[in-house]
């Protein structure tokens, strides 16, 4: 994807949040064991992204999440930094960003604009549920209230 194609898709994705990301949903996953949400595979709109999904929570909130594995902390940070630069190029000046260091040693940058419930987030972290040195990165678009939802 070219930089301009990424920006077009990212802005379409942000705009489609109000429509529960219906334009980006693919095949619905079997979520019978998960009673509080529905999950769809989703179109990939970000160069680094691999596993993309739309999550619709029973609370009425919806988010788009893409995850990808990195080989180590330095690679995860580099992927985060590249993702942040991409998002900055795509969003207008009305979007403000904040960076937070995470307890895992990773980082989290989120973008929001005043008066909007939609946030765009890029973060990287070491998985806590494994003894391995697994690092992941995430692109998140959705409600700020769901920003800390657990990612599987």
C-alpha positions in Angstrom: 0.0 0.0 0.0 1.2 3.5 -0.8 1.2 6.2 1.9 -1.7 7.9 0.2 -3.7 4.6 0.1 -3.0 4.0 3.8 -4.3 7.5 4.6 -7.4 7.1 2.6 -8.2 3.8 4.2 -7.4 5.0 7.7 -9.6 8.1 7.3 -12.4 5.9 5.9 -12.0 3.6 8.9 -12.2 6.5 11.4 -15.3 7.8 9.6 -16.9 4.3 9.6 -16.6 4.1 13.4 -20.0 5.9 13.6 -21.4 3.1 11.4 -19.8 0.3 13.6 -17.2 -0.3 10.9 -19.7 -2.1 8.7 -17.7 -1.1 5.6 -14.6 -3.0 6.9 -16.2 -6.1 8.4 -15.6 -9.5 6.8 -16.7 -12.9 7.9 -18.3 -13.1 11.4 -16.4 -15.4 13.7 -18.1 -18.0 15.9 -18.4 -16.3 19.3 -20.9 -18.6 21.0 -18.7 -18.9 24.0 -18.3 -15.1 24.3 -21.6 -13.8 25.5 -20.8 -10.1 25.6 -19.5 -9.4 22.1 -19.5 -10.3 18.4 -16.3 -10.5 16.3 -15.7 -10.2 12.6 -12.6 -10.6 10.6 -11.8 -7.2 9.1 -10.1 -5.6 6.2 -6.4 -4.7 6.8 -5.9 -0.9 6.4 -2.4 -0.5 8.0 0.8 -1.7 6.4 2.2 -3.6 9.5 -1.1 -5.1 10.6 -1.8 -8.8 10.3 -4.7 -10.0 12.3 -7.6 -7.4 12.0 -11.0 -7.7 13.6 -14.1 -5.6 14.4 -15.4 -6.2 18.0 -19.0 -5.2 18.8 -19.6 -5.2 22.5 -23.0 -5.8 24.1 -22.7 -2.3 25.6 -23.1 -0.9 22.1 -19.4 0.1 21.7 -17.5 -1.0 18.7 -13.8 -1.1 17.9 -11.4 -2.1 15.1 -8.2 -3.8 16.2 -5.2 -5.1 14.3 -2.3 -6.9 16.0 1.0 -8.1 14.8 3.9 -10.0 16.3 7.4 -8.5 16.6 10.6 -10.3 17.2 11.7 -8.3 20.1 11.4 -5.0 22.1 13.5 -2.9 19.6 11.5 -4.2 16.6 8.2 -3.5 18.5 9.3 0.0 19.4 10.4 0.7 15.8 7.0 -0.6 14.5 5.2 1.6 17.0 7.2 4.6 16.0 6.6 4.0 12.3 2.9 3.5 12.9 2.7 6.8 14.9 4.4 8.6 12.0 1.9 7.1 9.6 -1.1 8.1 11.7 0.3 11.6 12.1 0.6 12.0 8.3 -3.0 10.8 7.8 -4.9 12.7 10.4 -5.7 16.4 10.4 -4.1 18.9 12.8 -7.2 18.7 15.0 -6.1 15.3 16.2 -3.8 15.6 19.3 -1.5 12.8 20.4 -0.3 11.6 23.8 2.4 9.0 24.6 2.3 6.9 27.8 5.0 4.4 28.9 3.4 1.1 29.8 4.2 -1.1 32.8 5.5 -3.8 30.5 8.2 -1.5 29.2 6.3 -0.8 26.0 4.6 2.3 24.9 1.2 3.6 23.9 0.4 6.6 21.7 -3.2 7.6 21.2 -4.8 10.3 19.0 -8.0 12.1 19.7 -9.8 15.2 18.7 -12.0 17.4 20.8 -15.7 16.5 20.7 -15.1 13.1 19.1 -15.6 9.7 20.9 -13.3 8.0 18.4 -9.6 7.5 19.2 -6.8 6.0 17.2 -4.1 4.2 19.1 -0.8 2.5 18.4 0.9 0.6 21.2 3.5 -2.0 21.7 4.0 -4.3 24.7 5.4 -7.6 26.0 2.8 -10.2 26.4 2.3 -11.0 30.1 0.6 -14.4 29.7 3.7 -16.2 28.4 7.2 -17.0 29.6 8.5 -16.2 26.2 9.8 -12.8 25.2 6.8 -12.1 22.9 6.3 -8.5 21.8 3.2 -7.3 20.0 2.0 -4.1 18.4 -1.6 -3.0 18.0 -3.6 -0.5 15.9 -6.9 0.4 17.6 -9.7 2.6 16.3 -12.8 3.0 18.4 -14.3 4.2 21.6 -11.9 5.5 24.2 -13.8 3.5 26.8 -12.7 0.2 25.2 -9.1 1.2 24.8 -7.8 -1.0 27.5 -9.9 -4.1 26.5 -7.8 -7.3 26.6 -6.5 -8.4 23.2 -6.3 -12.1 22.4 
